[in-house]
Amino acid sequence: RTPQQDNIVQMVRYWDRAATAPDRPGHDPDYTVGVLMAKLKSGVFIILDMVRMRGTPLDVEQTIVRTAESDRSIWGNVQIGLEQDPGQAGKVEIARYIKILAGYPVKAHPVHKDKRTRANPLSAQAEGGNLQLLAGAWNEPLINELEGFPDANHDDIVDACSGAFNAMTTKKSSFASNI
């Protein structure tokens, strides 16, 4: 364990999924985004990594599985949060992901509130100086989208960031200290 890992009390990789590849000029589909966020002993939250991609449903599944494997090798047993779309199709999709992620701690997070409401708690922490970013090539797109929300073309990163934060901080979360 590194000193960084010793300061982590909670960690989750939260996925906001999309499954459309850009297939024609001018087509700007949503992204699949997986944000790895940790809560430190100090109470500060830190975004450690972000995966962002576009692809087919199979590409998305493979990316999520590869990322889970990579996270485990680097950080240990990282909790995986999956945003669950409403309705029966969302339940079927989550059941499939839980099956393909056998051996990993996975939890579905049904969406019940609008995006702005879900983003407000994380926004408050950022404004209060309680959100940090580990330096990485993914920082610029993350910062640009967070700053452009809610008027930007995409909100997939915002959804993944707020999902990770809310998964760790809601009272009914089962993502207790896992490090």
Phi, psi and chi 1 to 4 in degrees:
 res  aa     phi    psi   chi1   chi2   chi3   chi4
   1 ARG       -  140.4  -68.8  176.3   64.5   89.6
   2 THR   -90.8  162.4   67.3      -      -      -
   3 PRO   -57.2  -36.0  -25.8   33.3      -      -
   4 GLN   -58.3  -47.3 -115.1 -176.7  -30.6      -
   5 GLN   -65.5  -31.5  -72.7  171.2  -54.9      -
   6 ASP   -67.5  -21.7  -73.0  -20.4      -      -
   7 ASN   -87.6   -7.7  -74.9  -38.2      -      -
   8 ILE   -88.8  129.2  -64.7  172.3      -      -
   9 VAL  -108.5  -16.8  -65.4      -      -      -
  10 GLN  -157.0  145.8 -147.8  173.2   -6.4      -
  11 MET  -153.3  141.5 -175.3 -177.1  -57.9      -
  12 VAL  -147.6  143.0   63.7      -      -      -
  13 ARG  -105.4  114.8  167.1   82.5   67.7  177.9
  14 TYR  -109.4  133.7 -168.5   92.2      -      -
  15 TRP  -112.6  128.4  -69.5   95.0      -      -
  16 ASP  -108.2  114.6  178.5   58.9      -      -
  17 ARG  -101.0  145.3  -64.5  169.2  -35.6  -76.3
  18 ALA  -140.1  161.2      -      -      -      -
  19 ALA  -146.5   57.4      -      -      -      -
  20 THR  -136.3  124.1  -56.3      -      -      -
  21 ALA   -84.0  146.3      -      -      -      -
  22 PRO   -68.1  112.6   16.2  -21.0      -      -
  23 ASP  -112.7    1.9   56.9   -0.2      -      -
  24 ARG  -157.9  155.3   61.4 -171.2  178.8  -79.5
  25 PRO   -57.3  137.1  -22.4   31.0      -      -
  26 GLY    83.4   -8.9      -      -      -      -
  27 HIS   -81.1  123.5 -174.7 -140.6      -      -
  28 ASP  -126.1   69.8 -171.6   25.2      -      -
  29 PRO   -70.9  167.9   27.0  -32.8      -      -
  30 ASP   -65.1  164.2  -74.4  -19.5      -      -
  31 TYR  -104.7  155.5  -71.3   86.1      -      -
  32 THR   -90.0  130.0  -70.2      -      -      -
  33 VAL  -131.9  132.3  177.7      -      -      -
  34 GLY  -120.7  115.7      -      -      -      -
  35 VAL  -106.1  128.6  167.0      -      -      -
  36 LEU   -99.6  114.0  179.7   62.6      -      -
  37 MET  -123.7  144.6 -174.5 -179.2  -70.7      -
  38 ALA  -129.0  151.9      -      -      -      -
  39 LYS  -105.5  129.5 -178.6  178.4 -179.2 -177.4
  40 LEU   -92.6  162.5  -55.3  178.5      -      -
  41 LYS   -54.8  -31.3  -71.5  178.1 -178.0  176.1
  42 SER   -72.6   -9.6   64.8      -      -      -
  43 GLY    92.4   -4.2      -      -      -      -
  44 VAL   -79.7  145.1  169.0      -      -      -
  45 PHE  -103.2  143.3  -68.1   84.0      -      -
  46 ILE  -134.5  132.6 -177.1  167.8      -      -
  47 ILE   -88.9  116.7  -60.4  173.9      -      -
  48 LEU   -92.2  -26.2  -60.2  167.5      -      -
  49 ASP  -166.1  155.9 -177.3   53.6      -      -
  50 MET  -142.8  133.9 -179.6 -176.9   78.2      -
  51 VAL  -111.9  130.6  173.5      -      -      -
  52 ARG  -138.0  128.1 -177.1  172.4   86.6  148.7
  53 MET  -153.9  163.4   57.5   84.5   66.2      -
  54 ARG  -124.8  142.2  -71.2  171.6  163.6  157.3
  55 GLY   177.7 -175.1      -      -      -      -
  56 THR   -73.1  168.1   66.1      -      -      -
  57 PRO   -54.7  -38.8  -29.5   37.2      -      -
  58 LEU   -66.5  -42.5 -179.2   58.5      -      -
  59 ASP   -57.5  -42.9  -65.2  -26.0      -      -
  60 VAL   -63.3  -49.1  170.9      -      -      -
  61 GLU   -56.5  -47.4  -76.2 -177.2    7.4      -
  62 GLN   -63.7  -38.1  -69.1  172.5  -19.5      -
  63 THR   -64.6  -42.8  -62.9      -      -      -
  64 ILE   -65.1  -42.4  -69.3  172.5      -      -
  65 VAL   -66.4  -46.0  170.2      -      -      -
  66 ARG   -61.2  -39.2  -82.1 -166.9  -48.5  -88.7
  67 THR   -67.2  -40.5  -56.6      -      -      -
  68 ALA   -59.7  -42.9      -      -      -      -
  69 GLU   -62.8  -44.3  -68.1  166.3   -6.7      -
  70 SER   -65.1  -45.9  175.0      -      -      -
  71 ASP   -57.9  -43.4  -74.7  -12.1      -      -
  72 ARG   -62.2  -41.0 -178.5  176.4  -84.1  171.9
  73 SER   -68.9  -29.1   70.7      -      -      -
  74 ILE   -92.0  -46.6  -63.7  167.3      -      -
  75 TRP  -112.4  -10.7  -61.3  100.9      -      -
  76 GLY    97.9 -148.7      -      -      -      -
  77 ASN   -83.8   81.5 -151.6   23.4      -      -
  78 VAL   -78.0  131.2  174.6      -      -      -
  79 GLN   -65.4  143.3  -60.0  -75.6  -24.8      -
  80 ILE  -117.1  122.9  -59.9  169.3      -      -
  81 GLY  -108.3  133.8      -      -      -      -
  82 LEU  -122.0  122.4  -60.8  169.6      -      -
  83 GLU   -67.3  129.1 -171.0  160.8  -60.3      -
  84 GLN  -105.8  118.9 -179.1  178.2  -33.8      -
  85 ASP   -67.0  153.0  -66.9  -31.8      -      -
  86 PRO   -69.1  158.4   15.0  -19.2      -      -
  87 GLY    88.1 -179.9      -      -      -      -
  88 GLN   -64.7  -39.3 -171.9  -91.0  -15.7      -
  89 ALA   -62.0  -38.3      -      -      -      -
  90 GLY   -63.8  -38.3      -      -      -      -
  91 LYS   -65.8  -41.0  -68.4  176.4 -176.9  176.5
  92 VAL   -65.3  -44.1  169.5      -      -      -
  93 GLU   -62.2  -43.9 -176.2 -175.7   31.3      -
  94 ILE   -63.7  -40.8  -71.2  -61.4      -      -
  95 ALA   -59.1  -39.6      -      -      -      -
  96 ARG   -65.0  -45.2  173.2  159.8  173.0   73.5
  97 TYR   -63.7  -40.9  -88.0   99.1      -      -
  98 ILE   -61.0  -38.1  -70.3  170.5      -      -
  99 LYS   -66.6  -46.6 -175.3  175.1 -178.2  178.7
 100 ILE   -73.8  -16.3   65.4  172.6      -      -
 101 LEU  -102.9   27.9  -70.4  165.0      -      -
 102 ALA   -54.5  133.3      -      -      -      -
 103 GLY    98.1   -7.6      -      -      -      -
 104 TYR  -113.4  148.9  -66.3   94.4      -      -
 105 PRO   -77.5  107.8   24.9  -29.2      -      -
 106 VAL  -120.7  140.1 -178.1      -      -      -
 107 LYS  -139.2  133.6 -178.5  169.7  178.0   18.6
 108 ALA   -82.9  144.1      -      -      -      -
 109 HIS  -126.4   94.5  -65.8  -92.1      -      -
 110 PRO   -62.0  142.8  -19.6   31.0      -      -
 111 VAL   -90.6  124.1  176.6      -      -      -
 112 HIS  -122.7  -12.0  -61.1  -65.3      -      -
 113 LYS  -125.3  161.8  -61.6  176.4 -177.6  173.5
 114 ASP   -71.9  163.9   66.7   88.6      -      -
 115 LYS   -59.9  -41.8  -67.5  171.6 -176.8  -77.5
 116 ARG   -63.4  -43.7  -74.9 -175.2 -172.0 -164.9
 117 THR   -62.7  -42.3  -58.7      -      -      -
 118 ARG   -66.6  -29.6  -65.6 -169.2  -40.2 -102.4
 119 ALA   -84.1  -20.0      -      -      -      -
 120 ASN   -56.7  -45.5  -79.0  -19.9      -      -
 121 PRO   -61.7  -41.3  -25.3   35.2      -      -
 122 LEU   -67.6  -40.1  178.7   63.3      -      -
 123 SER   -58.8  -41.9  177.9      -      -      -
 124 ALA   -62.1  -40.6      -      -      -      -
 125 GLN   -66.9  -39.7  -68.4  -59.1  -52.7      -
 126 ALA   -63.3  -45.6      -      -      -      -
 127 GLU   -63.1  -30.4  -72.1  176.3   17.7      -
 128 GLY   -84.0    1.6      -      -      -      -
 129 GLY    80.2   17.6      -      -      -      -
 130 ASN  -103.0   19.5  -63.9  -38.2      -      -
 131 LEU  -129.7  127.3  179.9   64.9      -      -
 132 GLN  -123.2  163.4  -60.2  176.4   -5.9      -
 133 LEU  -124.2  134.0  -60.0  178.0      -      -
 134 LEU   -73.8  134.6 -171.2   65.2      -      -
 135 ALA   -61.4  133.4      -      -      -      -
 136 GLY  -168.4  165.2      -      -      -      -
 137 ALA   -61.9  -20.7      -      -      -      -
 138 TRP   -83.9   -6.4   48.3  -90.6      -      -
 139 ASN   -61.4  -44.7  -69.7  167.5      -      -
 140 GLU   -61.6  -50.2 -173.6  174.6  -16.0      -
 141 PRO   -61.9  -35.1    1.5   -4.7      -      -
 142 LEU   -63.9  -50.2 -176.6  141.0      -      -
 143 ILE   -63.1  -44.1  -68.7  167.1      -      -
 144 ASN   -59.3  -42.9  -71.1  -19.1      -      -
 145 GLU   -71.5  -40.2 -172.7  173.8  -57.0      -
 146 LEU   -62.1  -41.8  -68.4  178.1      -      -
 147 GLU   -68.8  -30.9  -72.7  178.6  -14.6      -
 148 GLY   -84.8  -10.1      -      -      -      -
 149 PHE   -69.8  137.2 -178.2   76.7      -      -
 150 PRO   -97.7    8.1   34.8  -35.1      -      -
 151 ASP   -93.1   -8.1  -59.5  -41.7      -      -
 152 ALA   -69.6  164.8      -      -      -      -
 153 ASN   -65.2  -30.5  -70.5  -20.3      -      -
 154 HIS  -126.1  151.7  -66.7  -75.6      -      -
 155 ASP  -136.4   20.6   54.2   17.9      -      -
 156 ASP   -67.1  -39.7  -47.1  -59.0      -      -
 157 ILE   -67.0  -42.5  -65.3  170.9      -      -
 158 VAL   -58.5  -45.5  173.0      -      -      -
 159 ASP   -61.1  -42.1  -70.5  -14.8      -      -
 160 ALA   -69.5  -40.8      -      -      -      -
 161 CYS   -65.5  -49.2  -72.6      -      -      -
 162 SER   -67.3  -33.6   61.0      -      -      -
 163 GLY   -62.9  -43.9      -      -      -      -
 164 ALA   -62.7  -47.1      -      -      -      -
 165 PHE   -61.1  -48.9 -179.9   80.3      -      -
 166 ASN   -66.0  -33.7  -66.4  -26.5      -      -
 167 ALA   -63.2  -33.6      -      -      -      -
 168 MET   -86.4  -20.6  -72.5 -167.7  -69.2      -
 169 THR  -112.6  -12.5   60.1      -      -      -
 170 THR   -72.0  145.5   56.0      -      -      -
 171 LYS   -61.1  -33.0  -70.6 -178.5 -178.5  178.9
 172 LYS   -91.2    9.7   60.1 -177.0  177.9  180.0
 173 SER   -66.0  139.0  174.6      -      -      -
 174 SER   -93.9    5.0   66.5      -      -      -
 175 PHE   -86.3   69.7  -71.6  153.5      -      -
 176 ALA   -73.8 -179.2      -      -      -      -
 177 SER   -53.0  124.5  177.8      -      -      -
 178 ASN  -126.8   13.5   59.9  -56.7      -      -
 179 ILE  -110.1      -  -55.9  -62.5      -      -
